[in-house]
Amino acid sequence: MERRRFITLSTITAVAVGVPFSNCSQPDLALDKLLAMPQTLSRLQDEKTLAAIGKAYGALHPDEYSLRKLERNLAVNNLSSDTSPNKIFATLDKAIQADFDSGNIIILEGWVLSITEARQCALFSLMVGKK
């Protein structure tokens, strides 16, 4: 097979294989709105502070600071926009408690947070313009 034809067929194959999965990389904004609200912290702080905490987390973890990556890290146990809000909040609460129990914490903007809460704030900071 000549090189040009091989490259063309390889490219077409790669596109054909990738197209059905292209929507899989899109964030689920309905789910993100639920994941992005740290329940306890949101009772103590305003949205501006939550966004500042989230941006501080994003500055420390730029490789993780995107809607899709944060959603993937927070939506454990097959959470989706079809999952009830109560189940989502209960799952996140368990993850937060597990973070504190294992010492998986971070200090941002003067707050000692679980990694889960920090990720929620990061997601919130990205969602502010999408509400």
N, CA and C atoms as a LAMMPS dump frame, in Angstrom:
ITEM: TIMESTEP
0
ITEM: NUMBER OF ATOMS
393
ITEM: BOX BOUNDS ff ff ff
-5.0000000000000000e+02 5.0000000000000000e+02
-5.0000000000000000e+02 5.0000000000000000e+02
-5.0000000000000000e+02 5.0000000000000000e+02
ITEM: ATOMS id mol type element x y z
1 1 1 N 0.862 -1.166 0
2 1 2 C 0 0 0
3 1 3 C 0.908 1.229 0
4 2 1 N 0.57 2.201 -0.803
5 2 2 C 1.402 3.39 -0.843
6 2 3 C 1.176 4.243 0.401
7 3 1 N 2.161 4.999 0.738
8 3 2 C 2.177 5.765 1.991
9 3 3 C 1.009 6.739 2.088
10 4 1 N 0.729 7.486 1.035
11 4 2 C -0.351 8.478 1.066
12 4 3 C -1.693 7.803 1.352
13 5 1 N -1.947 6.695 0.7
14 5 2 C -3.217 5.988 0.92
15 5 3 C -3.29 5.445 2.353
16 6 1 N -2.18 4.925 2.858
17 6 2 C -2.134 4.418 4.228
18 6 3 C -2.461 5.528 5.222
19 7 1 N -1.848 6.68 5.057
20 7 2 C -2.09 7.807 5.969
21 7 3 C -3.545 8.258 5.879
22 8 1 N -4.088 8.339 4.671
23 8 2 C -5.484 8.741 4.492
24 8 3 C -6.431 7.758 5.165
25 9 1 N -6.219 6.475 4.932
26 9 2 C -7.08 5.462 5.555
27 9 3 C -6.941 5.453 7.073
28 10 1 N -5.739 5.658 7.559
29 10 2 C -5.525 5.703 9.008
30 10 3 C -6.255 6.881 9.627
31 11 1 N -6.202 8.023 8.97
32 11 2 C -6.881 9.219 9.468
33 11 3 C -8.388 9.02 9.463
34 12 1 N -8.921 8.498 8.377
35 12 2 C -10.362 8.257 8.286
36 12 3 C -10.812 7.265 9.356
37 13 1 N -10.035 6.235 9.57
38 13 2 C -10.364 5.246 10.595
39 13 3 C -10.359 5.874 11.984
40 14 1 N -9.367 6.689 12.269
41 14 2 C -9.286 7.344 13.58
42 14 3 C -10.489 8.242 13.817
43 15 1 N -10.893 8.984 12.802
44 15 2 C -12.062 9.859 12.923
45 15 3 C -13.322 9.025 13.09
46 16 1 N -13.47 7.991 12.296
47 16 2 C -14.664 7.144 12.365
48 16 3 C -14.807 6.483 13.725
49 17 1 N -13.704 6.075 14.302
50 17 2 C -13.742 5.437 15.618
51 17 3 C -14.025 6.465 16.696
52 18 1 N -13.5 7.653 16.557
53 18 2 C -13.642 8.681 17.591
54 18 3 C -14.958 9.405 17.608
55 19 1 N -15.638 9.552 16.475
56 19 2 C -16.876 10.323 16.396
57 19 3 C -17.969 9.806 17.326
58 20 1 N -18.244 8.513 17.415
59 20 2 C -19.306 8.072 18.322
60 20 3 C -19.037 8.416 19.782
61 21 1 N -17.775 8.607 20.132
62 21 2 C -17.438 8.895 21.518
63 21 3 C -17.233 10.378 21.775
64 22 1 N -17.422 11.219 20.779
65 22 2 C -17.129 12.636 20.94
66 22 3 C -18.043 13.293 21.968
67 23 1 N -19.294 12.868 22.084
68 23 2 C -20.179 13.447 23.091
69 23 3 C -19.824 13.008 24.498
70 24 1 N -19.099 11.901 24.632
71 24 2 C -18.724 11.411 25.95
72 24 3 C -17.802 12.383 26.669
73 25 1 N -17.099 13.204 25.925
74 25 2 C -16.167 14.126 26.554
75 25 3 C -16.834 15.433 26.96
76 26 1 N -18.111 15.596 26.648
77 26 2 C -18.822 16.81 27.012
78 26 3 C -19.255 16.731 28.477
79 27 1 N -19.035 17.825 29.23
80 27 2 C -19.47 17.808 30.621
81 27 3 C -21.002 17.772 30.73
82 28 1 N -21.489 17.195 31.785
83 28 2 C -22.92 17.131 32.086
84 28 3 C -23.23 18.326 32.985
85 29 1 N -23.674 19.445 32.401
86 29 2 C -23.85 20.684 33.167
87 29 3 C -24.905 20.559 34.267
88 30 1 N -25.94 19.752 34.047
89 30 2 C -26.948 19.553 35.093
90 30 3 C -26.321 18.866 36.307
91 31 1 N -25.494 17.873 36.055
92 31 2 C -24.796 17.192 37.144
93 31 3 C -23.785 18.139 37.79
94 32 1 N -23.06 18.892 36.959
95 32 2 C -22.039 19.8 37.479
96 32 3 C -22.622 20.819 38.459
97 33 1 N -23.838 21.291 38.187
98 33 2 C -24.461 22.276 39.087
99 33 3 C -24.683 21.683 40.476
100 34 1 N -24.978 20.395 40.533
101 34 2 C -25.148 19.735 41.834
102 34 3 C -23.803 19.431 42.481
103 35 1 N -22.852 18.988 41.678
104 35 2 C -21.535 18.653 42.213
105 35 3 C -20.78 19.895 42.685
106 36 1 N -21.066 21.031 42.101
107 36 2 C -20.28 22.245 42.336
108 36 3 C -20.655 22.993 43.606
109 37 1 N -21.595 22.49 44.381
110 37 2 C -22.009 23.231 45.565
111 37 3 C -21.619 22.484 46.835
112 38 1 N -20.502 22.898 47.45
113 38 2 C -20.119 22.263 48.721
114 38 3 C -21.144 22.636 49.794
115 39 1 N -21.917 21.67 50.239
116 39 2 C -23.065 21.923 51.107
117 39 3 C -22.711 22.666 52.394
118 40 1 N -21.745 22.176 53.138
119 40 2 C -21.401 22.811 54.415
120 40 3 C -20.741 24.158 54.194
121 41 1 N -19.771 24.221 53.327
122 41 2 C -19.034 25.455 53.085
123 41 3 C -19.93 26.545 52.509
124 42 1 N -20.91 26.173 51.697
125 42 2 C -21.801 27.173 51.104
126 42 3 C -22.71 27.823 52.145
127 43 1 N -22.885 27.175 53.28
128 43 2 C -23.652 27.776 54.373
129 43 3 C -22.825 28.804 55.137
130 44 1 N -21.507 28.687 55.019
131 44 2 C -20.607 29.558 55.767
132 44 3 C -20.046 30.709 54.941
133 45 1 N -19.972 30.533 53.632
134 45 2 C -19.331 31.524 52.774
135 45 3 C -20.204 31.886 51.583
136 46 1 N -19.943 33.085 51.037
137 46 2 C -20.691 33.53 49.87
138 46 3 C -20.07 32.965 48.588
139 47 1 N -20.751 33.19 47.479
140 47 2 C -20.3 32.645 46.2
141 47 3 C -18.938 33.19 45.79
142 48 1 N -18.669 34.436 46.093
143 48 2 C -17.39 35.04 45.731
144 48 3 C -16.231 34.3 46.403
145 49 1 N -16.406 33.969 47.677
146 49 2 C -15.374 33.246 48.416
147 49 3 C -15.219 31.83 47.884
148 50 1 N -16.336 31.162 47.6
149 50 2 C -16.274 29.802 47.043
150 50 3 C -15.52 29.806 45.714
151 51 1 N -15.797 30.812 44.884
152 51 2 C -15.106 30.907 43.592
153 51 3 C -13.617 31.179 43.788
154 52 1 N -13.278 32.018 44.762
155 52 2 C -11.859 32.307 45.031
156 52 3 C -11.128 31.052 45.501
157 53 1 N -11.779 30.273 46.358
158 53 2 C -11.189 29.007 46.809
159 53 3 C -10.982 28.087 45.607
160 54 1 N -11.986 28.02 44.741
161 54 2 C -11.897 27.173 43.556
162 54 3 C -10.786 27.596 42.615
163 55 1 N -10.629 28.894 42.429
164 55 2 C -9.556 29.383 41.554
165 55 3 C -8.188 29.104 42.164
166 56 1 N -8.094 29.194 43.493
167 56 2 C -6.827 28.871 44.161
168 56 3 C -6.486 27.396 43.957
169 57 1 N -7.49 26.538 44.038
170 57 2 C -7.258 25.114 43.775
171 57 3 C -6.82 24.921 42.328
172 58 1 N -7.476 25.614 41.409
173 58 2 C -7.129 25.512 39.997
174 58 3 C -5.705 25.965 39.718
175 59 1 N -5.248 26.983 40.45
176 59 2 C -3.872 27.457 40.273
177 59 3 C -2.864 26.406 40.75
178 60 1 N -3.221 25.663 41.801
179 60 2 C -2.337 24.608 42.308
180 60 3 C -2.396 23.33 41.466
181 61 1 N -3.532 23.112 40.818
182 61 2 C -3.746 21.886 40.027
183 61 3 C -4.281 22.241 38.641
184 62 1 N -3.489 22.933 37.826
185 62 2 C -3.991 23.365 36.511
186 62 3 C -4.354 22.197 35.586
187 63 1 N -3.721 21.055 35.767
188 63 2 C -4.029 19.891 34.937
189 63 3 C -5.414 19.321 35.223
190 64 1 N -5.978 19.652 36.363
191 64 2 C -7.286 19.141 36.768
192 64 3 C -8.378 20.199 36.633
193 65 1 N -8.006 21.426 36.332
194 65 2 C -8.927 22.565 36.382
195 65 3 C -9.717 22.713 35.077
196 66 1 N -10.626 21.782 34.863
197 66 2 C -11.554 21.846 33.727
198 66 3 C -12.862 21.198 34.176
199 67 1 N -13.944 21.59 33.52
200 67 2 C -15.249 21.027 33.875
201 67 3 C -15.226 19.506 33.811
202 68 1 N -14.712 18.977 32.731
203 68 2 C -14.758 17.526 32.517
204 68 3 C -13.927 16.76 33.542
205 69 1 N -12.712 17.238 33.806
206 69 2 C -11.851 16.517 34.744
207 69 3 C -12.38 16.605 36.163
208 70 1 N -12.865 17.77 36.558
209 70 2 C -13.415 17.896 37.91
210 70 3 C -14.688 17.069 38.056
211 71 1 N -15.521 17.089 37.031
212 71 2 C -16.734 16.27 37.061
213 71 3 C -16.382 14.803 37.222
214 72 1 N -15.392 14.345 36.455
215 72 2 C -14.974 12.942 36.521
216 72 3 C -14.458 12.597 37.919
217 73 1 N -13.715 13.515 38.545
218 73 2 C -13.171 13.252 39.878
219 73 3 C -14.236 13.302 40.965
220 74 1 N -15.292 14.068 40.752
221 74 2 C -16.337 14.187 41.765
222 74 3 C -17.489 13.198 41.572
223 75 1 N -17.769 12.815 40.359
224 75 2 C -18.931 11.965 40.067
225 75 3 C -18.59 10.493 40.238
226 76 1 N -18.191 10.13 41.442
227 76 2 C -17.853 8.737 41.728
228 76 3 C -19.133 7.914 41.869
229 77 1 N -18.995 6.615 41.829
230 77 2 C -20.135 5.692 41.987
231 77 3 C -21.214 5.918 40.934
232 78 1 N -20.791 6.22 39.712
233 78 2 C -21.719 6.363 38.585
234 78 3 C -22.775 7.443 38.779
235 79 1 N -22.415 8.538 39.428
236 79 2 C -23.349 9.65 39.556
237 79 3 C -23.582 10.264 38.189
238 80 1 N -24.828 10.647 37.927
239 80 2 C -25.169 11.313 36.671
240 80 3 C -26.282 12.308 36.956
241 81 1 N -26.679 13.054 35.939
242 81 2 C -27.759 14.02 36.131
243 81 3 C -29.089 13.318 36.408
244 82 1 N -29.155 12.01 36.158
245 82 2 C -30.36 11.235 36.481
246 82 3 C -30.407 10.804 37.949
247 83 1 N -29.277 10.924 38.636
248 83 2 C -29.202 10.556 40.054
249 83 3 C -29.919 11.616 40.874
250 84 1 N -30.627 11.195 41.909
251 84 2 C -31.345 12.167 42.737
252 84 3 C -30.349 13.084 43.453
253 85 1 N -30.72 14.358 43.623
254 85 2 C -29.835 15.283 44.335
255 85 3 C -29.461 14.773 45.725
256 86 1 N -30.403 14.152 46.429
257 86 2 C -30.103 13.639 47.769
258 86 3 C -28.996 12.591 47.733
259 87 1 N -29.035 11.712 46.738
260 87 2 C -27.997 10.684 46.62
261 87 3 C -26.654 11.322 46.266
262 88 1 N -26.675 12.314 45.388
263 88 2 C -25.437 13.008 45.024
264 88 3 C -24.825 13.665 46.251
265 89 1 N -25.641 14.387 47.023
266 89 2 C -25.13 15.07 48.213
267 89 3 C -24.643 14.08 49.264
268 90 1 N -25.356 12.966 49.427
269 90 2 C -24.938 11.946 50.392
270 90 3 C -23.603 11.32 49.973
271 91 1 N -23.446 11.058 48.686
272 91 2 C -22.195 10.493 48.173
273 91 3 C -21.04 11.452 48.39
274 92 1 N -21.271 12.728 48.106
275 92 2 C -20.227 13.735 48.317
276 92 3 C -19.891 13.883 49.797
277 93 1 N -20.905 13.86 50.65
278 93 2 C -20.656 13.951 52.099
279 93 3 C -19.778 12.793 52.577
280 94 1 N -20.037 11.591 52.081
281 94 2 C -19.204 10.435 52.445
282 94 3 C -17.778 10.614 51.954
283 95 1 N -17.63 11.143 50.744
284 95 2 C -16.285 11.37 50.192
285 95 3 C -15.539 12.429 51.011
286 96 1 N -16.238 13.462 51.422
287 96 2 C -15.625 14.516 52.239
288 96 3 C -15.173 13.943 53.571
289 97 1 N -16.034 13.155 54.209
290 97 2 C -15.679 12.547 55.489
291 97 3 C -14.489 11.603 55.325
292 98 1 N -14.491 10.826 54.254
293 98 2 C -13.371 9.918 54.003
294 98 3 C -12.072 10.691 53.788
295 99 1 N -12.151 11.838 53.101
296 99 2 C -10.967 12.685 52.91
297 99 3 C -10.406 13.145 54.25
298 100 1 N -11.276 13.633 55.117
299 100 2 C -10.809 14.095 56.427
300 100 3 C -10.252 12.934 57.254
301 101 1 N -10.919 11.801 57.206
302 101 2 C -10.456 10.638 57.962
303 101 3 C -9.073 10.168 57.507
304 102 1 N -8.802 10.297 56.217
305 102 2 C -7.52 9.831 55.683
306 102 3 C -6.467 10.939 55.593
307 103 1 N -6.839 12.144 56.009
308 103 2 C -5.893 13.258 55.944
309 103 3 C -5.715 13.825 54.548
310 104 1 N -6.638 13.547 53.677
311 104 2 C -6.599 14.042 52.297
312 104 3 C -7.199 15.448 52.268
313 105 1 N -6.433 16.401 52.795
314 105 2 C -6.925 17.764 52.973
315 105 3 C -5.989 18.765 52.306
316 106 1 N -6.474 19.988 52.195
317 106 2 C -5.699 21.063 51.59
318 106 3 C -6.117 22.376 52.264
319 107 1 N -5.206 23.315 52.36
320 107 2 C -5.521 24.633 52.915
321 107 3 C -5.55 25.625 51.76
322 108 1 N -6.704 26.249 51.575
323 108 2 C -6.895 27.234 50.515
324 108 3 C -7.615 28.453 51.069
325 109 1 N -7.08 29.618 50.785
326 109 2 C -7.708 30.867 51.228
327 109 3 C -8.003 30.847 52.731
328 110 1 N -7.146 30.179 53.5
329 110 2 C -7.3 30.122 54.947
330 110 3 C -8.256 29.048 55.444
331 111 1 N -8.806 28.248 54.556
332 111 2 C -9.744 27.198 54.937
333 111 3 C -9.074 25.836 54.829
334 112 1 N -9.315 24.997 55.837
335 112 2 C -8.878 23.61 55.775
336 112 3 C -10.025 22.826 55.159
337 113 1 N -9.775 22.281 53.971
338 113 2 C -10.826 21.618 53.203
339 113 3 C -10.417 20.21 52.829
340 114 1 N -11.407 19.364 52.653
341 114 2 C -11.126 18.061 52.051
342 114 3 C -10.856 18.313 50.572
343 115 1 N -10.169 17.386 49.935
344 115 2 C -9.915 17.515 48.498
345 115 3 C -11.235 17.557 47.739
346 116 1 N -12.211 16.813 48.2
347 116 2 C -13.519 16.815 47.542
348 116 3 C -14.14 18.204 47.594
349 117 1 N -14.111 18.854 48.75
350 117 2 C -14.655 20.21 48.862
351 117 3 C -13.888 21.192 47.982
352 118 1 N -12.572 21.056 47.955
353 118 2 C -11.75 21.94 47.122
354 118 3 C -12.104 21.756 45.648
355 119 1 N -12.298 20.513 45.243
356 119 2 C -12.687 20.254 43.853
357 119 3 C -14.078 20.804 43.554
358 120 1 N -14.979 20.711 44.528
359 120 2 C -16.301 21.282 44.336
360 120 3 C -16.199 22.796 44.129
361 121 1 N -15.374 23.451 44.914
362 121 2 C -15.186 24.891 44.763
363 121 3 C -14.557 25.219 43.409
364 122 1 N -13.618 24.394 42.97
365 122 2 C -12.996 24.603 41.663
366 122 3 C -14.049 24.477 40.559
367 123 1 N -14.877 23.463 40.66
368 123 2 C -15.946 23.287 39.682
369 123 3 C -16.903 24.474 39.746
370 124 1 N -17.22 24.913 40.954
371 124 2 C -18.097 26.074 41.131
372 124 3 C -17.508 27.302 40.445
373 125 1 N -16.199 27.52 40.608
374 125 2 C -15.577 28.7 40.012
375 125 3 C -15.657 28.66 38.483
376 126 1 N -15.638 27.468 37.915
377 126 2 C -15.787 27.333 36.459
378 126 3 C -17.249 27.461 36.021
379 127 1 N -18.18 27.144 36.919
380 127 2 C -19.6 27.173 36.592
381 127 3 C -20.215 28.563 36.742
382 128 1 N -19.574 29.467 37.453
383 128 2 C -20.157 30.778 37.743
384 128 3 C -20.69 31.442 36.476
385 129 1 N -19.944 31.399 35.407
386 129 2 C -20.39 32.008 34.154
387 129 3 C -21.4 31.194 33.385
388 130 1 N -21.673 29.968 33.809
389 130 2 C -22.566 29.073 33.078
390 130 3 C -23.935 28.932 33.726
391 131 1 N -24.185 29.669 34.786
392 131 2 C -25.465 29.538 35.496
393 131 3 C -26.587 30.213 34.753
